[in-house]
Amino acid sequence: MLHPELIELDTDGIKAVLTLIPNTHGPLTDKDIVELLAFPDFSSLYPLKEIISKAVAQINQLSGTDDGQFEQRFEIAERRDASISFEISDDKMQASMTLTAAYGGQTITLKDILQSLKSQHIKLGLSKPKIELALRQLTNLLPGDECCNIIANGRSPIHGKSASIERKVMLARERLLQPQENSDGSVDMRNLGSVIMVKPGNALILKHPATAGVDGYTVYGDKLLAKPGKDIKLVAGEGTEFCANNPNLLVASVAGQPVETKNGMQVDDVLQIKDVNVGYGHVDFKGSVLITGDVGEGMIVKSSGDITVMGFVDSATLIAQGDVTVSKGVIGRQLKDNALSTTLKAQGQISAQFVQYSNLEATGNILVTKQLLHSYAKTNQQLIVCDASGRRGDLVGGKVEADKGVKVVAIGATAGTKTEIFCAMHISTHKHNLVQLKESITSMRVAVKNIEGQLGNLPPKTQWQDDEMMVEQVKGMLEEKRRINSVMQEEQAEFETTKQEVEGYYKNYRIDALKHVFANIEIHIGGAFNRTQREHGPCCITNCNQEINYDYSIKK
């Protein structure tokens, strides 16, 4: 082993200097020199391994030669200050700090870290406790050891919530799913309660306004803009008004029956009739129609609001600009050329407990709580043949066209009755709308840039602010820019909604069978087709890569 006196610190106390005489101390190995650095005065220094290796080679080369009698000096170790380094995630949302312990040099202080953060332009999302933790960890490290901590996190933008509507009053169609409970606790399926009526001042709809959202930021301080929620325009229909103390609350201004509209609600005058038959005549009423009894064969009932029938509809025609609700059954017969004797049309929803041999056409959902037999049903929304418990609901025979899917307890019958179902047939229309919206948004962006270019080319304001014609032109350009931006924002929101609908089209618009799918059911979902050859249990039927897929993981 080499003598400890051969190594010493230089005059600055920064480097360890080794003095050797080749003929006296050689030959030697790297280990011989490294052992000298284990002594207390040198153990915290950073070993310069390349110089140590060169020293060993040089000493061994000169050993035993004439030149080997002369001293050779080598700087084999040095003090090094602690160091700081940062790593930023690719999305600039997280900053990690690595502290390397000093080799006998200066340690790191909080001030050093703050200066380094400033030089790296890391500004936001810093955690002082985590920085202080890193400093405490540093004090326990051996020379050259590292500790790494996440010391800054950006904040993702919190996108605004879209406005939502909370209805404060029940509609006639909802009574079908809420039969009245008797005093003994039993449920009378024939007693659906009293007719839904409101008085002046009753709350109808509460709008929860859209929120703007909260902007986010990266650790560099770059702003990440939040998308504002999509607003809903709440419109006061006839017989309603906005509450004086709450502009988002729609209340009734007259007594009558509440009717849901596209953008709000209206309160209709109600024409109440016991039975519609030959003795009473056809009905065409501006308002809602309440029929406490039945609608007889061959009768026609038209309404600008809802039509509510507490009894049966038998081979009649009901046409409503609102909902059609039949508390009991809709009965029809098959005529010549496969025509059906009963027709129900609604701009809103159609609801009934039982339907047979009837035409049903609705803009909203079609809800049948017990059985839909041998009928033609067409809806822009969803067909639901199911009661509130999900235990009853048979779709047997006929043809169904439901744009947004079907939910039914059982489809078909053990006899193999032919039943046709069409749903999710309009994805090409949505894709076309998506292309048109994209082109429209692009053209509006170009128009805004053109206006901004014209405004940017204007001479200084001082040269034209007194020119009334010029001022009007500038105002016109600014107003046009504002208008285009407003329309573009609306179309952008519509674009995002349509895009999401296209991306999840076949996943969301499907057929859910809660119990059975019998044989001889013709299923069309988009361009996919299948005719069932056997019975299936509870399943979700979808279009998967233009083929009909049965997923049996659906819960009963």
C-alpha positions as MATLAB code, in Angstrom:
seq = 'MLHPELIELDTDGIKAVLTLIPNTHGPLTDKDIVELLAFPDFSSLYPLKEIISKAVAQINQLSGTDDGQFEQRFEIAERRDASISFEISDDKMQASMTLTAAYGGQTITLKDILQSLKSQHIKLGLSKPKIELALRQLTNLLPGDECCNIIANGRSPIHGKSASIERKVMLARERLLQPQENSDGSVDMRNLGSVIMVKPGNALILKHPATAGVDGYTVYGDKLLAKPGKDIKLVAGEGTEFCANNPNLLVASVAGQPVETKNGMQVDDVLQIKDVNVGYGHVDFKGSVLITGDVGEGMIVKSSGDITVMGFVDSATLIAQGDVTVSKGVIGRQLKDNALSTTLKAQGQISAQFVQYSNLEATGNILVTKQLLHSYAKTNQQLIVCDASGRRGDLVGGKVEADKGVKVVAIGATAGTKTEIFCAMHISTHKHNLVQLKESITSMRVAVKNIEGQLGNLPPKTQWQDDEMMVEQVKGMLEEKRRINSVMQEEQAEFETTKQEVEGYYKNYRIDALKHVFANIEIHIGGAFNRTQREHGPCCITNCNQEINYDYSIKK';
ca = [
       0.000    0.000    0.000;
       1.225    3.503   -0.837;
       2.087    5.766    2.058;
      -0.614    8.341    2.962;
       1.922   11.168    2.890;
       2.155   10.816   -0.888;
      -1.278   12.503   -1.321;
      -2.199   16.031   -0.270;
      -4.609   18.843   -1.113;
      -3.406   21.638   -3.354;
      -3.056   25.156   -1.995;
      -6.693   25.968   -2.863;
      -7.899   22.852   -1.099;
      -9.871   21.853   -4.201;
      -7.855   19.018   -5.729;
      -5.995   16.015   -4.344;
      -2.421   15.842   -5.660;
      -0.463   12.572   -5.705;
       3.349   12.692   -5.861;
       5.134    9.500   -6.927;
       8.638    8.422   -7.929;
       8.349    5.618  -10.492;
      11.496    3.776   -9.405;
      10.432    3.950   -5.754;
       6.669    3.391   -5.913;
       6.191    1.484   -9.097;
       4.938   -0.709  -10.485;
       1.417   -0.226   -9.100;
      -2.304   -0.631   -9.917;
      -5.361    1.604   -9.993;
      -6.440    0.015   -6.703;
      -3.279    1.202   -4.967;
      -4.110    4.817   -5.772;
      -7.834    4.517   -5.079;
      -7.047    3.192   -1.584;
      -5.357    6.539   -0.792;
      -8.637    8.336   -1.554;
     -10.333    6.396    1.249;
      -8.590    8.460    3.903;
     -10.811   11.024    5.695;
      -9.395   14.144    4.049;
     -10.043   12.747    0.577;
     -13.011   10.361    0.893;
     -15.552   13.017   -0.083;
     -13.691   14.056   -3.258;
     -14.637   13.011   -6.766;
     -12.042   10.510   -8.139;
     -10.760   11.398  -11.604;
     -10.589    7.848  -12.905;
      -9.110    8.670  -16.302;
      -6.205   10.554  -14.708;
      -5.684    7.701  -12.200;
      -5.445    5.198  -15.052;
      -3.033    7.444  -16.942;
      -0.940    7.880  -13.773;
      -0.678    4.128  -13.290;
       0.357    3.600  -16.919;
       2.956    6.384  -16.774;
       4.479    5.225  -13.450;
       4.699    1.635  -14.621;
       6.231    2.722  -17.934;
       8.978    4.808  -16.220;
       9.631    2.364  -13.414;
      13.176    0.919  -13.673;
      14.331    3.535  -16.189;
      16.667    6.500  -15.788;
      13.717    8.873  -15.938;
      12.029    6.894  -13.187;
      14.073    8.662  -10.523;
      12.142   11.930  -10.951;
       8.920   12.895   -9.128;
       5.659   12.706  -11.019;
       2.630   14.730   -9.836;
      -0.977   13.857  -10.647;
      -4.300   15.555   -9.740;
      -6.332   12.423   -9.022;
      -9.463   13.837   -7.297;
     -11.341   17.116   -6.857;
     -14.160   18.774   -4.989;
     -17.412   19.097   -6.873;
     -20.462   21.099   -5.871;
     -23.872   19.524   -5.659;
     -25.870   19.829   -8.875;
     -29.486   20.346   -9.939;
     -31.158   19.027  -13.072;
     -34.751   19.070  -14.270;
     -36.794   16.799  -16.513;
     -39.994   18.082  -18.117;
     -42.680   15.687  -19.364;
     -43.534   15.754  -23.047;
     -46.852   17.472  -22.380;
     -45.118   20.071  -20.159;
     -47.471   19.188  -17.327;
     -44.910   17.807  -14.887;
     -41.407   18.790  -13.762;
     -39.052   16.428  -11.927;
     -35.972   17.687  -10.065;
     -32.850   15.588   -9.513;
     -30.353   16.676   -6.827;
     -26.857   15.155   -6.893;
     -24.948   15.267   -3.610;
     -21.675   17.216   -3.532;
     -18.206   15.641   -3.620;
     -16.796   17.775   -0.820;
     -18.070   20.950   -2.503;
     -20.920   23.365   -1.906;
     -24.320   21.883   -1.149;
     -27.595   23.190   -2.601;
     -29.845   25.728   -0.889;
     -33.430   26.729   -1.528;
     -32.147   29.908   -3.141;
     -30.094   27.833   -5.618;
     -33.172   25.824   -6.577;
     -35.301   28.933   -7.070;
     -32.643   30.487   -9.301;
     -32.396   27.287  -11.352;
     -36.182   27.142  -11.718;
     -36.153   30.728  -12.948;
     -33.416   30.032  -15.478;
     -35.388   27.001  -16.750;
     -38.589   29.105  -16.962;
     -40.472   26.699  -14.678;
     -43.086   28.979  -13.146;
     -46.359   27.372  -12.137;
     -47.589   24.391  -10.166;
     -44.541   24.336   -7.886;
     -44.765   22.485   -4.576;
     -42.709   24.053   -1.799;
     -43.158   21.021    0.530;
     -41.760   18.691   -2.148;
     -38.796   20.988   -2.762;
     -38.089   21.119    0.976;
     -38.392   17.313    1.126;
     -35.779   17.019   -1.635;
     -33.406   19.283    0.325;
     -33.826   17.110    3.439;
     -33.151   13.977    1.392;
     -30.017   15.587   -0.015;
     -28.470   15.953    3.442;
     -28.577   12.166    3.932;
     -27.009   11.238    0.586;
     -23.461   10.002    0.069;
     -21.282   11.981   -2.360;
     -22.554   11.518   -5.892;
     -25.857    9.915   -4.889;
     -29.071   11.319   -6.318;
     -32.637   11.966   -5.200;
     -35.418   12.663   -7.664;
     -38.790   14.253   -6.893;
     -41.727   15.653   -8.841;
     -41.762   19.276   -7.734;
     -44.223   20.888  -10.154;
     -47.494   19.849  -11.771;
     -49.439   21.742  -14.392;
     -53.204   21.916  -14.242;
     -55.382   20.518  -16.971;
     -58.197   22.812  -18.067;
     -61.555   22.060  -16.512;
     -63.964   22.354  -19.408;
     -67.226   24.086  -18.739;
     -70.394   22.110  -18.140;
     -73.105   22.452  -20.723;
     -76.366   23.965  -19.633;
     -78.925   21.438  -18.449;
     -82.663   21.424  -17.964;
     -84.337   20.150  -14.805;
     -88.030   19.577  -15.282;
     -90.037   20.379  -12.156;
     -93.353   18.853  -13.215;
     -94.344   15.375  -14.314;
     -95.687   14.806  -17.825;
     -98.636   12.645  -18.761;
     -96.489    9.979  -20.402;
     -94.522    9.404  -17.197;
     -97.630    8.293  -15.348;
     -97.537    5.042  -17.309;
     -94.480    3.965  -15.337;
     -95.885    5.063  -11.989;
     -99.125    3.173  -11.217;
    -100.729    4.211   -7.945;
    -100.163    2.379   -4.685;
    -103.266    1.297   -2.737;
    -103.689    1.794    0.984;
    -102.779   -1.851    1.631;
     -99.473   -1.474   -0.207;
    -100.545   -3.232   -3.398;
    -100.254   -1.556   -6.797;
    -103.245   -1.006   -9.062;
    -101.886   -1.140  -12.629;
    -105.143    0.371  -13.928;
    -105.074    3.383  -11.638;
    -102.538    5.847  -12.991;
    -103.461    8.726  -10.708;
    -104.909   12.119  -11.408;
    -104.343   14.127  -14.571;
    -101.220   16.299  -14.530;
    -102.312   19.931  -14.194;
    -100.518   23.104  -13.085;
    -101.624   26.424  -11.629;
    -100.199   29.929  -12.191;
     -96.843   30.253  -10.447;
     -96.050   26.519  -10.438;
     -92.432   25.784  -11.372;
     -92.071   24.050  -14.747;
     -88.404   24.036  -15.763;
     -85.202   25.112  -14.047;
     -82.237   25.821  -16.295;
     -78.788   25.220  -14.894;
     -76.625   27.650  -16.899;
     -73.524   26.568  -18.774;
     -70.225   27.248  -17.057;
     -67.198   28.851  -18.646;
     -64.755   26.321  -17.227;
     -61.382   26.952  -15.629;
     -58.236   27.502  -17.712;
     -55.279   25.252  -17.036;
     -51.556   25.828  -17.361;
     -48.271   24.039  -17.987;
     -45.314   24.171  -15.625;
     -43.879   26.808  -17.987;
     -46.895   29.001  -17.335;
     -48.469   28.502  -20.783;
     -52.238   28.884  -20.554;
     -54.423   25.917  -21.522;
     -57.804   27.287  -22.500;
     -60.923   25.635  -21.166;
     -63.826   25.004  -23.517;
     -66.993   26.737  -22.345;
     -70.076   24.579  -21.906;
     -72.737   24.633  -24.596;
     -75.664   26.845  -23.735;
     -79.320   25.922  -24.084;
     -81.833   28.580  -24.997;
     -84.842   28.248  -22.742;
     -87.980   29.622  -24.406;
     -91.154   30.575  -22.584;
     -94.024   29.012  -24.514;
     -97.652   29.966  -24.344;
     -99.009   30.009  -20.835;
     -95.565   30.308  -19.241;
     -93.205   33.064  -18.122;
     -89.842   33.470  -16.474;
     -89.807   33.923  -12.716;
     -89.249   37.550  -11.716;
     -86.616   36.531   -9.164;
     -84.901   33.871  -11.258;
     -84.460   34.304  -15.034;
     -83.563   30.602  -15.323;
     -86.840   29.363  -13.837;
     -89.847   28.916  -16.098;
     -93.207   28.997  -14.321;
     -96.822   28.626  -15.375;
     -98.741   31.845  -15.982;
    -102.106   30.128  -16.514;
    -103.791   26.969  -15.322;
    -103.663   24.004  -17.661;
    -101.687   20.954  -18.770;
     -97.875   21.246  -19.070;
     -96.559   20.279  -22.495;
     -92.874   19.850  -23.262;
     -91.560   21.743  -26.298;
     -88.242   21.672  -28.102;
     -86.818   24.614  -26.159;
     -88.895   24.643  -23.012;
     -92.508   24.127  -22.064;
     -95.953   25.531  -22.630;
     -99.176   25.285  -20.664;
    -102.129   24.384  -22.831;
    -105.776   24.881  -22.379;
    -107.236   21.448  -21.894;
    -110.249   20.146  -23.747;
    -111.675   17.404  -21.571;
    -113.890   14.789  -23.239;
    -115.383   11.627  -21.825;
    -115.402    9.534  -25.014;
    -114.627   10.307  -28.644;
    -117.098    8.370  -30.748;
    -119.588    8.870  -33.564;
    -121.882   10.687  -31.187;
    -119.219   13.259  -30.284;
    -117.466   13.587  -33.664;
    -113.865   14.205  -34.686;
    -111.685   16.493  -32.562;
    -109.302   19.218  -33.842;
    -108.270   21.399  -30.896;
    -105.705   24.145  -30.394;
    -104.351   23.036  -27.038;
    -104.150   19.712  -25.229;
    -106.873   17.113  -25.321;
    -107.759   14.925  -22.349;
    -110.053   11.987  -23.057;
    -111.123   10.349  -19.815;
    -112.681    7.375  -21.607;
    -112.000    5.752  -24.981;
    -111.506    6.755  -28.623;
    -113.802    4.710  -30.835;
    -113.447    3.169  -34.264;
    -112.921    5.521  -37.205;
    -112.504    8.650  -35.044;
    -109.811   11.305  -35.596;
    -108.308   13.407  -32.812;
    -105.876   16.246  -33.598;
    -104.168   18.516  -31.089;
    -101.591   21.330  -31.124;
    -100.445   20.028  -27.719;
    -100.660   16.626  -26.038;
    -103.325   14.001  -26.443;
    -103.969   11.945  -23.326;
    -106.397    9.009  -23.414;
    -107.238    7.422  -20.075;
    -108.902    4.398  -21.690;
    -108.451    2.576  -25.017;
    -107.901    3.653  -28.620;
    -109.630    1.326  -31.063;
    -109.057    1.657  -34.839;
    -108.734    5.456  -34.633;
    -106.261    8.187  -35.647;
    -104.497   10.431  -33.123;
    -102.206   13.244  -34.315;
    -100.460   15.527  -31.796;
     -97.808   18.231  -31.991;
     -96.860   17.166  -28.460;
     -97.069   13.703  -26.884;
     -99.631   10.978  -27.373;
    -100.246    9.057  -24.163;
    -102.675    6.146  -23.933;
    -103.071    4.892  -20.408;
    -104.455    1.504  -21.444;
    -104.308   -0.128  -24.853;
    -104.082    0.772  -28.547;
    -106.043   -1.726  -30.617;
    -106.013   -2.048  -34.356;
    -106.799   -4.577  -37.064;
    -105.135   -5.651  -40.248;
    -106.985   -4.375  -43.315;
    -106.615   -5.095  -47.002;
    -103.135   -4.757  -48.527;
    -101.623   -5.197  -45.041;
    -102.854   -1.736  -43.972;
    -103.485   -1.177  -40.251;
    -106.599    0.410  -38.831;
    -105.025    2.524  -36.050;
    -102.535    5.393  -36.437;
    -100.760    7.431  -33.750;
     -98.473   10.311  -34.763;
     -96.640   12.624  -32.358;
     -94.041   15.373  -32.643;
     -93.133   14.359  -29.096;
     -93.342   10.858  -27.639;
     -95.843    8.047  -27.911;
     -96.592    6.071  -24.757;
     -98.992    3.202  -24.159;
     -99.294    0.015  -22.159;
    -100.392   -2.274  -24.993;
    -100.351   -1.851  -28.800;
    -101.462   -4.211  -31.579;
    -101.904   -3.845  -35.355;
    -101.177   -0.085  -35.274;
     -99.019    2.514  -36.991;
     -96.870    4.500  -34.552;
     -94.777    7.432  -35.728;
     -92.959    9.753  -33.308;
     -90.175   12.295  -33.345;
     -89.399   11.368  -29.728;
     -89.242    7.981  -28.036;
     -91.906    5.325  -28.345;
     -92.606    3.659  -24.987;
     -94.769    0.544  -24.643;
     -94.808   -0.953  -21.164;
     -96.278   -4.400  -21.900;
     -96.640   -5.586  -25.517;
     -96.111   -4.233  -29.029;
     -97.674   -6.700  -31.428;
     -97.752   -6.839  -35.233;
     -97.356   -3.068  -35.623;
     -95.265   -0.608  -37.584;
     -93.316    1.716  -35.267;
     -91.046    4.499  -36.474;
     -89.151    6.909  -34.222;
     -86.279    9.362  -34.561;
     -85.182    8.370  -31.078;
     -85.484    5.055  -29.215;
     -88.120    2.342  -29.064;
     -88.588    0.986  -25.533;
     -90.793   -2.029  -24.889;
     -90.293   -2.518  -21.196;
     -91.952   -1.748  -17.898;
     -90.292    0.057  -15.011;
     -89.044   -3.204  -13.481;
     -87.520   -4.501  -16.708;
     -89.459   -7.766  -16.418;
     -92.249   -7.295  -18.947;
     -92.129   -6.045  -22.506;
     -92.686   -8.133  -25.638;
     -92.012   -7.034  -29.218;
     -93.692   -9.532  -31.524;
     -94.136   -9.289  -35.299;
     -94.361   -6.179  -37.433;
     -91.620   -3.740  -38.334;
     -89.632   -1.299  -36.206;
     -87.522    1.656  -37.366;
     -85.759    3.247  -34.385;
     -82.933    5.636  -35.270;
     -81.317    5.463  -31.824;
     -81.830    1.842  -30.952;
     -84.225   -0.547  -29.258;
     -84.578   -1.655  -25.654;
     -86.944   -4.571  -25.158;
     -87.395   -7.477  -22.747;
     -88.204  -10.143  -25.359;
     -88.160  -10.022  -29.171;
     -90.317  -12.440  -31.166;
     -92.153  -15.541  -29.999;
     -91.620  -19.282  -29.700;
     -93.659  -19.764  -32.894;
     -90.921  -17.953  -34.874;
     -93.058  -14.933  -35.736;
     -91.230  -12.766  -38.255;
     -90.161   -9.460  -36.719;
     -88.106   -6.792  -38.513;
     -85.920   -4.275  -36.666;
     -84.039   -1.414  -38.286;
     -81.847    0.944  -36.242;
     -78.766    3.152  -36.576;
     -79.353    3.591  -40.310;
     -78.205    7.205  -40.703;
     -74.478    7.330  -39.966;
     -73.773    8.555  -43.500;
     -76.003   11.573  -42.836;
     -74.068   12.406  -39.680;
     -70.755   12.005  -41.512;
     -71.998   14.308  -44.258;
     -73.037   16.883  -41.650;
     -69.595   16.574  -40.071;
     -67.894   17.361  -43.383;
     -70.196   20.325  -44.004;
     -69.590   21.714  -40.513;
     -65.836   21.368  -40.927;
     -65.920   23.175  -44.268;
     -68.144   25.912  -42.816;
     -65.858   26.424  -39.805;
     -62.803   26.578  -42.070;
     -64.424   29.201  -44.321;
     -65.395   31.284  -41.298;
     -61.853   31.152  -39.952;
     -60.618   32.424  -43.303;
     -63.212   35.204  -43.217;
     -62.124   36.267  -39.719;
     -58.473   36.322  -40.806;
     -59.389   38.455  -43.828;
     -61.187   40.956  -41.586;
     -58.246   41.004  -39.183;
     -55.930   41.605  -42.145;
     -58.040   44.545  -43.320;
     -58.082   46.002  -39.816;
     -54.341   45.498  -39.525;
     -53.715   47.422  -42.753;
     -55.595   50.481  -41.563;
     -53.581   53.653  -41.002;
     -53.188   54.889  -37.406;
     -56.516   55.641  -35.744;
     -55.625   59.302  -35.379;
     -55.798   59.628  -39.167;
     -59.371   58.374  -39.575;
     -61.152   58.668  -36.226;
     -62.859   61.886  -37.363;
     -63.993   60.382  -40.674;
     -67.581   59.220  -40.010;
     -67.691   56.965  -43.066;
     -64.426   55.291  -42.098;
     -65.540   54.867  -38.498;
     -68.753   53.175  -39.683;
     -66.764   50.838  -41.929;
     -64.506   49.840  -39.052;
     -67.515   49.310  -36.782;
     -69.091   47.172  -39.485;
     -65.975   45.021  -39.825;
     -65.719   44.555  -36.056;
     -69.402   43.656  -35.803;
     -69.075   41.174  -38.673;
     -66.037   39.609  -36.980;
     -68.013   39.275  -33.740;
     -70.975   37.734  -35.572;
     -68.808   35.223  -37.439;
     -66.983   34.244  -34.244;
     -70.324   33.706  -32.499;
     -71.657   31.496  -35.292;
     -68.329   29.674  -35.520;
     -68.408   28.920  -31.792;
     -71.895   27.433  -32.140;
     -70.897   25.343  -35.148;
     -67.710   24.207  -33.400;
     -69.804   22.946  -30.484;
     -72.149   21.218  -32.945;
     -69.129   19.746  -34.742;
     -67.777   18.262  -31.499;
     -71.200   16.847  -30.605;
     -71.649   15.320  -34.070;
     -68.105   13.952  -34.027;
     -68.742   12.204  -30.718;
     -72.010   10.834  -32.067;
     -70.280    9.431  -35.169;
     -67.428    7.922  -33.140;
     -69.816    6.149  -30.757;
     -72.641    5.599  -33.244;
     -72.858    1.804  -33.321;
     -71.811    1.480  -29.681;
     -74.632    3.717  -28.460;
     -77.352    2.923  -30.995;
     -77.987   -0.785  -30.618;
     -80.561   -3.401  -29.593;
     -80.733   -4.420  -25.940;
     -82.722   -7.601  -25.292;
     -83.113   -8.082  -21.539;
     -84.362  -11.682  -21.632;
     -84.942  -13.376  -25.015;
     -84.396  -13.084  -28.746;
     -86.358  -15.769  -30.582;
     -85.759  -17.203  -34.054;
     -86.784  -15.474  -37.317;
     -85.909  -11.945  -36.163;
     -84.507   -9.829  -39.017;
     -81.996   -7.393  -37.564;
     -80.640   -4.429  -39.511;
     -78.126   -2.174  -37.749;
     -76.589    0.234  -40.229;
     -75.350   -1.844  -43.135;
     -75.176   -5.064  -41.103;
     -77.935   -7.713  -41.373;
     -78.713  -10.991  -39.645;
     -81.735  -13.267  -39.338;
     -81.725  -15.223  -36.097;
     -81.795  -18.992  -36.547;
     -82.069  -19.881  -32.871;
     -83.045  -18.417  -29.515;
     -80.619  -16.091  -27.745;
     -80.572  -15.180  -24.080;
     -80.054  -11.679  -22.660;
     -77.760   -9.836  -25.052;
     -76.657   -6.568  -26.542;
     -76.812   -6.624  -30.342;
     -74.505   -4.219  -32.187;
     -72.932   -3.494  -35.539;
     -69.288   -4.508  -35.176;
     -67.261   -3.921  -38.339;
     -70.439   -4.147  -40.410;
     -71.413   -7.504  -38.925;
     -74.129   -8.225  -36.353;
     -72.527   -9.054  -33.008;
     -74.224  -10.611  -29.956;
     -72.715   -9.651  -26.611;
     -74.053  -11.906  -23.848;
     -72.400  -10.015  -20.990;
     -75.483   -7.781  -20.690;
     -76.953   -7.877  -17.178;
     -80.493   -9.112  -16.779;
];
